[in-house]
C-alpha cells in the first residue's frame, strides 16, 4: 500500500496538505528566531506529501513543551483543523478511510510537532 497509497495521496489531496505545511514554514522563516520552527515545518511537509509507510513517535522535554505551546497558539490550530476536516470528509466512504486516518495522524502532528520523530 505504501507506494500506491502515496501516489494516490499526493494526487488527491496530499499536495494541498504539503503546500500548507510549506506555507507555514515560509512564514516562520521570515524571522531569524523562527527559522528552526520553519525547518521543522519543511520536514513535516515532506511527511505530509507522502505519509504512507512512515510512523511518528512522540517525545521530548521541557524545551519541546515550550515550543509546542507557542506553535499551538500561532500555527498549530489552523493546520490541525485542516487535517481533521479533510479526514472527516475522507472517512465518509470505505475507500477513503486509510486516507482519512493519515490526515488524523497529521492532525496530531500539527498539534505537537516538536519532540516528535518520523520513522
Number of C-alpha atoms within 10 A of each C-alpha: 9 11 11 10 15 19 15 13 21 18 11 11 15 24 16 14 21 21 16 18 25 22 15 21 24 18 16 21 17 11 10 9 10 14 16 12 20 23 16 16 26 19 16 23 24 16 20 27 21 22 24 19 11 11 11 16 10 12 13 11 9 9 10 16 16 12 15 20 14 12 18 18 11 12 18 21 15 17 20 22 15 17 24 20 14 20 23 17 14 18 16 11 10 9 10 14 16 17 25 23 18 20 27 21 19 26 24 16 21 25 20 21 25 23 16 14 15 12 8
